[in-house]
Amino acid sequence: MRISLLLPAALATVLAACQNPPARHESAPSAASAAATVESGYPKAKMGTQVDDYHGTKIADPYRWLEDVDSADTRAWIEAEDKLTFAKLAQIPGRDRIREKLSAVWNYEKFSPPEKYGERYFYARNDGLQNQSVLYVADSLEAEPRVLLDPNKLSTDGTVALKSFVISDDGKHIAYGLSSGGSDWEEWHVLDVDTAKNTGDVLKWVKFSGASWRRDGTGFFYSRYDEPKSDALKAANKFQKLYFHRLGEKQSDDLLVYERKDQPEWMFGGSVTDDGRYLVVSVSRSTEPKNLVLYRDLAKKNAEATVETLIGEWDASYQFLGNTKDKFYFLTDNDAPRYRIIEVDLKHPDKAHWKELVKQSGDTLQNVSVVNHLFVAEYMKDAHSAVKLYDERGKSAGAIDLPGLGTASGFSGRTRDKETFYTFSSFTTPPSIYRFDLTTKQNALFKAPKVAFDASPYDTKQVFFTSKDGTKVPMFITAKKSIAMDGSNPTILYGYGGFNIPILPAFSPSVAAWLDLGGVYAVATLRGGGEYGREWHEAGIKTHKQNVFDDFIGAAEYLVAQKYTSPKKLAIRGASNGGLLVAATELQRPDLFAAAIPQVGVLDMLRFRDFTIGRAWESDYGSVENADEFAALRAYSPLHNVKSGVDYPATLIITGDHDDRVFPAHSFKFAATMQAADPHGKPILIRIETRAGHGQGKPTSMQIDEVTDVYAFILNAFGMTH
């Protein structure tokens, strides 16, 4: 399980030493209306008297009442804020032209790489502007496909999304998870491929879980929580359990495979080996890239089978790749901060008997799959892709030549498969699907979309700038080849910088539209991410988190110094952990930016642990229960560093009213605080989407509406109209 704040991977929660927990003194505001009329300016947010004590430091939290997101006061405030925001956005000239450009570029066919099960191929496809992608099956690569599942028919507004699906080994059944309104909660069903109808199997309260079929197709393993006893949006997620669901039976009859009643934060991801013999269980406890590995012999009857520990120390990341009988292969950063491939023998599992098959190199080994008895190894070379092949003994077996500087992903398959498919894209290259024959080593283009975007006037450069402490940091800059380096170019700088997540070159219709609108697009490769392995990640976490903000500031200063742009034409944008990045950076250097777009951000760094899966993030952020980490959190927490009398950039805060990943009160409280501190300065607006969560599964129409508003807001802040 890869554990992520933003991406749709399995999440885990974290523990922290319970020393000096903050004393809480609750005091809510009265039930009077939270919102005034729009005509009076920003909606008035009543200030409560809440004060918390952290290690002897008293911290006021006057907008604590906004954490009750469904109260009458909060709903009134939300309604008033949205009325103000959408009224202001509607007044910006040129919004229709921006929407037309976005819609035109967005309207192209999008495919997922095909996967073969049984004798059939499965893939997802979007015809261009469909709100949700549709699941198809075809009898061959040349055959006419037929629809298996169209999520667009499950809701009128497109907010029911197909989050994930897993196909049985024989290709006869598909287990799939649906989410509604952007929620992380999923409801799982099973589809009969021959009839394209549901079997009647329904699984509820599934969250942060995939699924893995037994090879005989009788059922699949998955993880779930007990039904929440309180608010499912806000309640902390604890005591995940691993189950086996037998096809055709009720969820209440599912077999409990593994739980830990003594470890409320642990999470479990079960994966059946290609030979069907073993269930491999990855155990995570936080977003930290470290895990345990357990296994169960599926050849034994349930009464005889026990879950055994294979790797029982929290010392590194161990990603299971595959096996040859009782020899298991792992991608790991154990004794290799840029990762290597090892073999662990079940008969001799102690570290002294581990075998290194592919040693660490100068580039970061990001991902590995085992197809046709070959390791397909995806490397990150200065934050772009390179793909190499090795046999099961670790001997080089060649490489896959990629079309250029960009990102390759996919390469799925089973040990016995002879082919694999992957997607390649860059900032200016739309995602194309390639088929690679692992027997002949032939690489062939399979699908290439036709996009209303001419990439020829643009190119992408990778530059390196020096951060505050002397660290060399990469950045990708995409712009017209004929760009005038006079500081006048409207520019968006994007970043993330956290949770060991790499940000690599990839095509986005919204970025393509921004380029066609005359903009420059820059992506900084910040510390805290996974681009250069463990050391790069750890240089941007906990008490070192300020390095990430310094890197982002350094990127902006480089763009200004090289005259790509100027502070009057520079905007910063980021989501989730990137929303934290944007908010913290604009507060630290308000003079450097004209606009800031913090989206679904973690903005209250003293209380993030109290909501949903927030405790999991302490592995990156640290804990308020530790005095030194509290001091670091307090020093950059956006909510706690807003100052009156400062000329902040124009700010558009974006969230969903029912985001159950990053609780929306983060954005609510930050908006109220910013508006109160700077009521007569540049616009500080909050855009609150209803029927939306953290971002995944958001309908196409909703995405286009949102980006239209973002670009209109940014260009207006630049004093430009389209």
N, C-alpha and C positions, 0 to 999 in steps of 0.2 A: 504494500500500500504506500503510495506517495501521498504525503499529507500536505494540504495546501489551504491557504486562506482564501484564495481567489478561484483557483481552478477546480473543475469537477472531479477531483480525486477523493479517495477515502480520507476522512479527517480523523484525527485522534485528539484526545484531551491530555492535559498535562497536570503534573503535581508540582507543588512547591512546598518548601519547608514552612510550617505554620508558626513562624516566629513573629510576634508583635503584629497580629492582624489589626486592621484599622477599626477603631470604635465608631459605630454608626449612631447618629442621633437624628432620627427621622422627624421631619417637620414639613408638611405639605402646605401649599398655598390654599386659599379658600376656593370654593367651587364657583367663583364668579367667572364670567365669560373670559376666555383666554385671548380673544381677538377683538380688535377694534375694526372700524371700517377701513377699506383700502385708502380712501380719500385722506385719511389722517396720516398717511405715511406707512412705515412698516407696521404690521400687526403688533399690538402691544402684548408682550409676554410677561405675565405676572411673575414677580420674583419671590421665591420662598426663602425660608431662613435655614435651610439645610446646611449643616457644617459637619465635616468628617475630620477625624484625627488620625493622621498617619505618622507614626513614630514621633509624636509630639508636635507635628506641624498641622495647623488647622487649615482646612481647605473648604471654601464655600462652594456649594453646588445649588445655586438658586433656581435652576430649571430642572431639578430632579423630577418634578411632576410630569414633564414631557416623556418620561420613561413609561408612563401609563398610556400607551399609544392609542388605546381604544376608549379613553375617557371622553366625556363630553367636552371638557376644556381643551384637550389635545386635538380632538377632531375639529373643533371650531378654529383653533389656531392653524391647523393644516389647511382647512378650507380657505381661510383668509390669506395665507401665504401663497397658495396655488393661484388664487384669484389675482393677487398682485403680480406674481411672477409671469403668468401667462398673458396678462394684460400688457406688461412691459415688453415681453418678447414679441407680442403681436404688433407692437408699434415700430419695430426695427425694420427699416426699408430693405428690400431685396430678399426677404425670407423665401418667397415663392421661387425665385431663381435658384437659391441654394437647394431647396427641396427637389426641384426639377433635375438639377445636376446629380444629386445623391441618388434619386430614383433611377436615373438613366444608367449610372455606373453600377448600381446594386443589381440591376436586372440582368443577371447572367446565370447559366446553369452551374450548380454546385454539386459535386459528387463526393462521397466518401470512398476510399479505396475498397474495391470488392474483396470479399472473403468467401472462400469456397468451403462448403460443408456438404457432405454426401457428394452428389453430382451437380449441385446447384451453387450459383453465386448470389450473394446478398450484398446490398449496398443501400445507402441513403442518397436521395436526390432532392434538390430544390430547383424548380423550374426558373427561378429568378427572384420573384417577389412574394412567393408563398410565405406565410407567417412561420410555418414549421416545415422542416424537411420530411419527406415521405419515404417509407421503407419499401424496397422492391426486392424481387427475386427473379432470377433468370436461369434457364436450363443450361445455357452456355454463354460465353462472352459475346457471341454474335446474336443470340436469340432475343426475341422481343420480351422485355421484362413485364411483370405484372405487379400490381400494387398489393402489398401485404397489410400495411397499416398507414393510414393517413391521419395524423394527429389534427390536421386542420378541420376535420369533421367532428372533433370532440368538444369544441367550444366555439362560440360565435365570435369571440374577440381574439382568438389565436393564442390564448395564454395557457392552454394545456399543452405541455411539451413532452416529447419522447426523450427522456434524459439518457437512457442507456438500454442496450439490448444484448443478449447473449444467446448464441445459437447452439443447439444440441449437436453432438458430434456427427450424428447421421443426417442432420439438416431437416429433421421432421418437426421440431418445435423451437419456438423462440420465447425466452423469458424476457420481459421488457418492463421498464419502470417509467411511470408517468408522474409529472409534477404539475401542480396547478398554481398559477399566479407567481411563478418564479421561486416557489418554496424548495428548500432542500429535502423536505419530506417527500417520499415517493410511494406510490401504490403500484405494486407489481402484478402483472398478469402473464398468462401463457397463451401463445398463439399457435394454432395448428397450421403448418405451412401449406398443406395440401388444400385445405378449405378456406384459409385466411380468416378463420373465426376463432374467437376465444374459447378456451377449454372450460372456463368457469373457475379456474384457480385464481385466487385473490389474496395478496399479501400486503398488510398494512404496517405502518410505523417503521418503514425502512428508511434509513438515512445514512449517508456516508458508507455505502455498501455497493459492491458489484454482485455478481452471481457466477457460479461455476458448475456446469452440468457433470453428473456422473457419466462415464463413457457409454453406459448401457441405456442412457436416456430416461431412466426411471425418475429422475428428479435432480435438484440442484441445491448447492450450498449458498447461503446468504446470511447477512447479519442484520439485526434489527434491535430496536429499543422496546421496552414496555410502553404501553400507551401513557402519555404524559398525564399526570394528575392535576396539573395546573395549565396555564397558558402555553400552548404548543409553540407559539411564536417566540416567547421570551425564555421559557424554562431551560435550565442547563441540561445538557444531554449526558446521562451517566448510565453505566452498566449495560453496555452493548453486549449482545449475545450472538453466538454463531449457531445457526440452525441448518437442518436438512429438510427441504420440502419435497415430499413425494408427489409426483404428478397425480392429480385427481383427488387429492385429499384436502381437508380443511386445514387452514393455518394453525388452528388450535391443536391439531394432531402432529405438527412438525416436530421432528426429533431435535432436541437440544444437544448439540455436539460439544460446545465448550462455553464456559463462562468463568469469570473470576469475581466471586462475591466480595473478595477483599480488595479489589482494584476497580473502583468506580470509573476511572478515566481510561482504562484500557479499551482498545478497539481491535477487532479481528477481521482479517480478510482471508477467506479460504479459496484455494486454487487447486483443482484436480490436475495431476500430471498427465501428459499426453498419452502415456501408456495405461492410464486409468487406475494404476496401482495405489497411488498415495494422494492424500489430501495434505497440502502444504498450507500452514496457517502463519500469516505474518501478523505480529502483534505490535501495535503502536500505542504510545501513551501521550503523544503531543505532536505538534508540527515539526519537531526536531527530526531530522533525517537519521534516526536510529531506531532499530526494531529488534525484536526477538523472532525466532523461527521455530515453530512446532510442526509436528507431522503426525498423521494417523495412517495406518495400514488398512486400506479399504478392502483388502482380500479377506480380512478377518470379520467375523460376525459382530454386530453391534455390541453384544454382551462381552465379547472378548477384546474388542478394539479399544485402545486407550490412546490419548493424545500424548505423544512423547516430545520432550524438549530436544531440539537439535542445536540451536544456538541460543544460549540463555543469559548472555550479558548485553547490557545496553551500551555497547562500545562503538557501534558503527551501523551503517546502512547495509542491509542484505536483501537484494532483490532477486527472488527466485527466477531462474531462466528456463530450466528444463532438467531432464535427468536421463541417464542411461542406466536402467535397472536401479541399483541402490546407490548410485553415484549422482549427487545433486550438484548443479551448477548455479553459481551466484555472481551477480554484479555487486561489488562491495567497495567501500572506501576504507575498509580495515587495512591499516598500514599503507594506504594509498589514497591521499586526499583528492586525487584526480581519477580515482576508480580503476579497478582491475577485475579480471574474471578468475574465480577460484573454483575448485572441485572439492566437495565434502563427501566423504564416504560414510554411509549410515553405520557401517560396521566399526568404523574407527573415526568418530566424529570430533575428537579433540583437536585443537588447533595445531598440535604438533604434526598431525597427519594431513592437514590441508595441502592441496596442490595448487600452485599458481599456474594458470593456463595462459592468460594474456596479461602481461605486466602493465603497470602504469606507464603512460607516455607523457609527453609534454602537453598534449591536448586533453581536455576533459572528456571522459567516456560517459556519455549522457544516458544511453539506452542500448539494450541488446535484446535481440530475439534469436530463437533457435529454429531455423528452417532448413530442411534438406540436410540435417546433421551439420549445419554450419552456423557459426556465430555471426550474425549480421550486426555489426558494431557501429553505432552512431556516435561520432565524436563532435565536440564543439571546438572549432579552431578559431580563436578570437571571436567567439559568439556567432559563428556561422557553421554550417554543417559540412562534415566529411564522413564518408561511410566506407568501412573496411570489412573484409571477410576473413574468418579464421575457421579452421577445422576444429573438431572436438578435442584435439590435443593442443590447441593453441597455435598451430602453424599457420602462417599467412596463406590465404587463398585468394588474394587479389583485392580489388576495390570496386565500388560502384561509382562511375563517373557521373557527376552531377552537372546540370546545365549552366551553373554559374554561382555567384555569391548569393546564397539564400539558405533556406531551411528545408530539409527533407524529413519526412515523418511517415510513420506507418510501419511497413516491413513486417506485418503480422503473418502468422502462419503456424503450422505445427511441424514437428520434427520430420514427419514423412512427406510434407508438401515439397513440390519441385519448383514452385513459383511464389513470388511475393509481389505485392503492389505497394507503391508509396506515393505520397504527394510532395511536389516541390513547388515552392513559391518564394518570392522576394517582395520587397516593398513595391516594386513596379511590375512584377510578374504574377499574373493570376494563378491560383493553384491548379496545376496540371497533374494528372494521374499517370504514373509510369508502371509498366509491368516488367519485372526482372526475372529472367529464367535462370534459376540457380544451377542448372545442369550445363547449359551452353554459355552462361554468363552474358546473355544478350539483354540489352536494355532497350525497351521500346515505349514510345508514347502511346498511351491508351485513350485518354480523354483530355482535351484542351478546351477550355471555355472561350467563347467569343464575348469580349467585354467592350463596352462603349468607352474605352480609355486607350489613348495612344501613348505608349510608354517611351517612344523614341526620343521625345524632347528632354527626358529626365535621366539622371543617373544617381547612384548611391555611392557615397564615399564613406570609408571608415577612417576616422581620425582618432588621435589619442591626445588627451589633455591632462594637465597636472592638477590633481586635487589639492586641497589645503595642506595636507600632511606630506605631499610629495608623491603620492601614489599615482601611477599612470592609469588612466581610465579611458576605455574605448567609447566611441559614440558613432552611430550611423547618421548621416545627413543625406536626405533625399531632396533634390531640387532640380530646377531646370539647368541644363548644361550651359545655357547662356545667361545665368543669373548675374545680376549686377551686384557686386560686393560693395554696396554703399550704405548699408545699415537700414534700408527701407523695406525689406521684405517681411511680410506677415509670416510669423513662425510659431509653430507649436512644438514644444519640447515635452516628450513623454518619458515616464520612468516608472519603475516598480521597486526594485531593490529590497527583496526580502524572501524568506522562507525557502531559500535554496532553489528558487524558480528562475530558470534562464529566460531572458527575453531575446528572441532571435528574429531575424528578418522574416517578415510574412506579409502577404498581400491583404489589404483591407479596402473594401470599396469606399469607406469613409475617408481613408487616407488618400486614395486616388482622386476622389472628388476635391479634397483640400488642395492637392497639387494643381488640379485643373482650375481651381479658383485663384491660382497665383501664389499659393503658399509654399513654405519650406517646412519639412517634417523631420524632426530630429529625435532619435531614441538613444538615451544614455544607458550604458551597461554598468549599472551601479553595484557597489559592494552590497552584500546581503543576498544577492542573487546566486544562481548556481553555475554561472558561465565559466568560472575558473576553479571549481571544486570547493572542497570543505573550507580551506583557508580564506577564500574570497567571501564565502557565506558568513563565516564566523567573524570576519572583520567588520560586519555591519549589523550585529545583533546586540541585544541587551545594553550594557554600558558603552558599547561601541556604535550604537545606532546613529549617533550624530555624524559618523563618517558618511552615511548614506545621504544625508541632507547636504553635507559639504560637497560630495561628489556632484549632486544635482545642481547646486549653486555654481560649481566649477564648470559644468557643462554650459549653463546659461552665460557665464562670463566669457567662455570661449566663443560662443556664437556672436556675442556682442563685439568682442575684441577683433574677431576675424571679419566683422562687418557683414555677416549674414543678415543681421537684424539689429535692433536697438531695444532698450527697455520699453519704449512706447509701442513696439510692434511684436512683443514676445509674450506668449501665453504658455502656461504649464498645465498639463492634464495627467491624471492618473486615477486608478480605481482600486478600491479595497485597501490593501496595504499601500498602493500607489496614491489613494486618496489621502491617507495620512501623510505621505511624502509631499504632496502638493500643498496641503494645508500648513504643515510645519514649515515648509520652505518659504511660502509667501509671508508667513508671520516673521520669519527671521530676516528676510530680505525683501521687504515690500517695494523698495526702490527699483528692483531689478525686473519687475514684470508689470504688464498692463492688465493681464487677466489671469485668473486661476480657476480651474475646474476640478475641485475635489469630489470624486464620485464614489458613492457607497463606502465612505472612508471610516477607518477606525480613528476616532477623533477625541474620545475621552479615554486617555491612557491610564487613568486610575480606576476605571470601572469596567473595562472591556471583559475582564474575567468573569463578571457576574451574569453574563447573558449567553444563551445558546451554547456554542462550542468555543466561546472565547477563552476559557482556561487553557485550551490547547495552544494558544498563541504565546503563552509565557515562555516557551522555549526560544522564541525569537525576541520577544519584547522584554522579558524579565517580569518580576512580580512585585507588587506594592508591598508584599509581606517582608521583602528583603530591603533593608534600609538603603543600601547603595543603589540598588536597582530602582527603588522608589524615587531617589534623587534624580537619576537619569531620566526616568519617565516624566517626572514633574517638569524637568528642564525643557522638554520639547513638546509635551502634550498640547495639541492645538487648542483644546477647550480652555486650558489653564494658562495660555500665553497670549491671549488677545489683550491688547492695550488700548485704552481710550486716547484719542487725539492723534492716532497714526493714520496716515493716508494709505490705506490698503488698496491693493489692486481690485478691479472689478471682479467679483467672485460669484460664480454660479455653483451652488452646492446641489448635488443630485443624489437622490435616494429613492427607494421603493418603500411604500408605507408598510409593507409586510416582509421586509428583508429578514429572513431568519438565519442568515449567516452573520452579517454585521448588523446588529440591531439598529433600526432607523433612528432611535433616540440619539445616537452619536451625532448624526447630521442635524437633528432637530435642535439639540442643545447648542451646538456650534453656531448654527444660523442665528438663534436668538441672541447669543452672546456677541457675535460680530455686529449684528444690527444695532444692538444697544450701545456698543462701543463707538460705532462710526455711523450715526444715523443720517448725517448730511454729506457723506463722502460719495465715492463711486458706488454704483449699485452693488448691493449684497443680497442676492436672491437665492431661494431654495426651490428647486423643482422636485416635487414629490409625486412620483408615478403611482397610481393605484393599480392593483392587480399585477404588481411587479415585485420581484425579490432582489437577489444579489446580482442578477444579470444573465445567468445561463437560462436558455429557453425563452428569452424575451422575443416576442413576435417581431418579424421583419418590419411591419408597419410602425411598431412602437420604437424600434431602433432608428428608423429614418426620421421620425418625429423628433426624437431626442437629439440626434446629431445635427439636424437642422437648427434646433434651438441653440445648441452649443456653438456652432459656427457663426450664427447670427449674433450671438452675445459677444463672441470673441472679436469679430470684425467691427462691431459697434464700439467695443472698448478701444479698438485701434483707430477709431475715427474713419473707418472705411465702410462703404456699403456696396452691395452687389445687386 
